[in-house]
């Protein structure tokens, strides 16, 4: 009997997201109440301000049950700044007490909107306390002089004092971003990225040329896309290779003005073959070419895409599939790769399977074995439903699932941006449909003869890789390094621009996000908490990570290996990886808009340096 997936327990996965949104709502209310309380200085308004602070404290304490990373900044800085002055003013009201309470509450919200690095907690708290002291002194002085009719006392001294904190914050953040320009690594490096290549003296088993050019893509509906293509098509040609054999790909740029590279998403290539401009190579200019050579070490479903101006150029079509097969493996009788892609067509975003934004059909005889390789090349997470037959998830991000069991028809498969699921089943006598979310046109129906239309979606649960399958326990307990990452929304500088973005890592934006440093052979643990209100698909180049736990719940199914982990609001993930691929690697959000905003860091091995310089935005 097929297993009916229930998905991540709602009370564990969503409660922390709700608490974060609740705290944000309370913060907005605080911004409304604080100035009125400061001006009127009456008990009802001061009580209201204190009540909001108490409510935020309760929310923070509940967040703490999900992990310290969700609540640390709230409990160490934000809540004390709001609660202590407001409580004092409520007990002993007065004009100066009201001014300090209003300023403390406003500062509390400011530090929610302008997240800071964990190592900056003490100076942030000290600076805020000093600012409140200035507010108190000015309030006392100004109040006394106003009583004497002084005109100077009527100037907005208190407002200016409060605004000093945001002003100083932004100046310091801007300077930190400016001094981080270039993001160079390994000033005493013994090994250059350029030396970390694939085999140079072997004869390739597979040779492919990818020619990038401006073109037009026509979708099934007739909509046209001002596109970029590989070899005249998008998705580009599907590359097939065998694990352990040398693959050589020559990239040629015909006329893509901004340049092109090829990144092999999910493949642990040697660092020089990773295709990241300014880190592992220079972008290939029009008329230029670049040769990639590497030996795939794992079989599975992978994909390739440009990493130069990826925000625009992946969307416009510079991507394709890389399928790595096991030597001597018996393939399924029907093997189909399908990209879930959001095309920029006609001024709108059109979601399609490959280029099919109308229901697509394919012949598949009853009794044949089927493998659907589903790849999400769009910027947002997508949900796939397979209806018409039980099925198994045979692989996640190119990693075989151990102990996979049949899932009920209609089970929802969440697919991170950049992620892949291999779905397998035996073709029944009737049709089977893979459908993308609520997009009626993005469906693929397999049926004997290929004439059947889409199957009505079955009511299924939600697939959860944390508990699916069965396998050996993870390697734990001997971590050489642990890194904590906090994902936030807020004000920040990136490449000279100030903006409010959903893209901060530990209070910083690229290039000011500190590099994660490792030594070869180390077992590295990462704890990642999202305090952001949007989802972030995190992708580490050159490595795969194993998920140990989500929101404190240990992984109990098949070893969940992934290279693109979707992290939702309130999620706390614990993952581990072995530092076994020397180089300088990108670690970034695979929503390319977030990457362009600055949600990028690097993982650098000791002793490795790069000769390349990032002259443009990394996405």
Number of C-alpha atoms within 10 A of each C-alpha: 8 13 17 18 22 14 19 17 10 9 8 16 19 15 17 28 21 16 21 24 18 15 22 17 12 18 22 13 15 24 18 13 19 25 19 16 23 22 13 15 22 17 17 12 20 30 18 18 32 25 17 22 27 18 17 27 21 15 21 24 18 17 24 17 13 21 19 15 22 26 22 17 19 24 17 13 20 26 23 18 28 29 24 18 25 33 20 17 26 24 13 11 18 17 19 21 25 32 28 29 34 31 29 28 30 24 26 24 23 19 23 21 18 20 21 23 15 16 9 10 15 12 10 18 17 12 14 21 15 13 21 23 13 16 25 21 15 18 21 15 13 21 16 13 15 13 9 10 10 13 9 11 18 12 11 10 15 18 11 11 15 21 15 12 19 14 11 12 17 17 13 13 22 20 13 18 22 16 11 17 17 15 18 17 20 16 10 10 14 10 17 19 22 19 13 18 17 19 16 12 6 9 12 17 13 15 14 16 15 18 19 26 22 19 17 17 23 16 18 16 12 11 15 15 18 16 24 27 27 24 15 18 21 21 26 22 18 14 18 15 21 22 18 17 17 20 23 21 18 15 21 23 23 18 18 17 13 13 21 34 29 27 22 24 26 28 28 21 25 24 25 23 25 28 26 27 27 21 27 27 22 20 23 22 18 17 12 14 18 19 13 23 22 23 21 20 15 18 19 26 27 23 27 24 25 26 25 26 19 23 20 16 21 27 21 25 30 27 28 26 23 22 18 22 19 15 12 7 8 8 12 15 14 17 12 13 18 21 22 28 29 24 27 19 18 11 8 9 12 19 24 28 25 21 24 24 23 19 19 23 21 16 15 23 20 16 13 14 17 21 21 19 25 23 28 24 30 23 22 20 20 22 17 23 23 27 25 24 21 23 25 20 24 23 22 24 30 26 23 20 24 18 13 18 18 19 24 25 25 26 26 27 23 21 24 28 28 28 30 30 25 23 19 21 20 18 23 19 14 15 25 28 27 25 28 22 16 11 13 14 20 24 26 24 24 28 23 19 13 15 14 18 17 23 19 12 17 16 14 19 19 21 20 16 23 20 18 24 20 17 15 10 12 14 13 11 8 10 14 12 15 13 11 14 18 21 27 27 21 20 24 29 27 26 20 12 10 14 12 14 20 23 30 33 28 19 23 30 27 28 26 25 23 17 20 16 14 21 17 14 12 15 20 20 24 18 19 22 29 26 27 24 18 16 22 29 24 23 26 22 26 26 19 24 21 20 23 25 17 22 17 15 14 14 21 19 20 20 25 29 23 24 26 27 25 23 23 20 24 30 25 27 23 21 22 22 18 18 20 16 19 22 30 29 23 21 20 26 28 30 25 25 19 21 24 22 25 29 30 28 24 22 20 21 24 19 18 21 23 22 14 18 16 17 11 13 18 23 24
